[in-house]
Amino acid sequence: MEAAEIPIAQHSEEKESAQDRLPEPVSRPTPVLMAPDPDFIRELTQLTGGAFKKCFQCGTCSAICPLSPDEEPFPRKEMAWALWGWKDRLLQDTDLWLCHHCNDCSELCPRGGRPGDVLSAVRSICIREHSAPRFMGRLLSEPRFLPLLILLPVLLLGGLILLREPLEGLFGLGLEAGRQIVYPFSSFLPHWLLNGFFALFGVLVLLVSCIGVIRFWKTLTLGSEYGRRNQKAAPLARSVGKAFRKALFHTEFASCESQFSRALPHVFVLFGFLALSVVTAWVITGTSNPLVREDFIYPFEFWSPWKLLGNLGGLALLVGCVLMALNRYREHIRFGAATYVDWFFLGILFFTVLSGFASEILHYLRMVPHRHYVYFVHLVSVCCLLFYLPYSKFAHFLYRLTAMVFAERFERGGSSWK
């Protein structure tokens, strides 16, 4: 019996139908060349005590973090990259800066891996890598350079005092303070000289900060190809506005639970610093400010609105510093988390506030030459805050704000958040 012949067309249709029923082939992930950085692993181990090596990728940190989004959550992936020594990928990671180091994850990590402290250490390394010049970031990260960092503003201000009289003769400026100003500081360092000095270095610090932020933005752009599914950019102005509102009111930080108290000192420091910045700007522009309708008199009297605002700002800054120090001390007892960079920033900030209040008290008590000595110490502290702003904890605010703008611009901080 001859086999029945199947028409070619029918055979082709049956073959296509069978192929349609087959499952679609699973796309294989693109291989990635792993290039661990042993120096990075060594430094991260030194900064965290090797806590990140305890991570076994259980995902608890990402599950309990109130800021971690549903899509590509953190900090689990960052912990994996730290274990692999994947420095470049971590420096390109936007999520690294969306963590506010509330340490909820460290509190509940079953292995004691301290993800919050690991991310904080990587952020410090990130600032150092993007700073200009880079060696300044390393100077601030090592305690052995502390005497040099303090000596620099001392020498600059000391040189300014020596140059006061030659500059006065060169520009024809005198020390007349005006009859309304009682017991001025101008006999020690006149305001025109201080204003010029801080204006010069303020512009330099602004330029250096902009260079670091631009480098950081380029790095984030380079790393955005990793898992970034939505490349449509939102308007930059709207992204900046959203990021500023979140930073100003600490909306993300306030959602942290196990260490909610850490948000309060940040608020005190932020608004205290803003108040002092406003008063400082008013003093600097006082002689040329069109809003000043009367003779500009400085130092302010005690009940002057500007003096009251400055004192309130100083008190807020002092309270914030004390609360931050207490929080870090408690963390040090439980986790060993406090770092030299943290204490350097807090120490300078604390010393600036205390020397400012001491200078004010000695001024009202008419104590000479004590008030000049304390005033000089206060100016050295202010110089340290200004000179090292692009490399210290102050830079964290600039870089975090930049990352938040980037996240808003590419909808990382949008509807996908919890």
HELIX and SHEET records of a PDB file:
HELIX    1   1 ILE A    8  ARG A   21  1                                  14    
HELIX    2   2 PRO A   38  THR A   48  1                                  11    
HELIX    3   3 ALA A   51  LYS A   54  5                                   4    
HELIX    4   4 THR A   60  ILE A   64  1                                   5    
HELIX    5   5 ARG A   76  TRP A   84  1                                   9    
HELIX    6   6 LYS A   87  LEU A   91  1                                   5    
HELIX    7   7 ASP A   95  LEU A   98  1                                   4    
HELIX    8   8 ASP A  104  LEU A  108  1                                   5    
HELIX    9   9 PRO A  115  HIS A  130  1                                  16    
HELIX   10  10 ARG A  134  SER A  141  1                                   8    
HELIX   11  11 PRO A  143  PHE A  145  5                                   3    
HELIX   12  12 LEU A  146  PHE A  171  1                                  26    
HELIX   13  13 HIS A  191  GLY A  223  1                                  33    
HELIX   14  14 LEU A  236  PHE A  249  1                                  14    
HELIX   15  15 PHE A  253  SER A  255  5                                   3    
HELIX   16  16 PHE A  260  ARG A  262  5                                   3    
HELIX   17  17 ALA A  263  ILE A  284  1                                  22    
HELIX   18  18 PRO A  305  ARG A  334  1                                  30    
HELIX   19  19 TYR A  340  TYR A  364  1                                  25    
HELIX   20  20 HIS A  370  PHE A  387  1                                  18    
HELIX   21  21 PHE A  394  ARG A  409  1                                  16    
END                                                                             
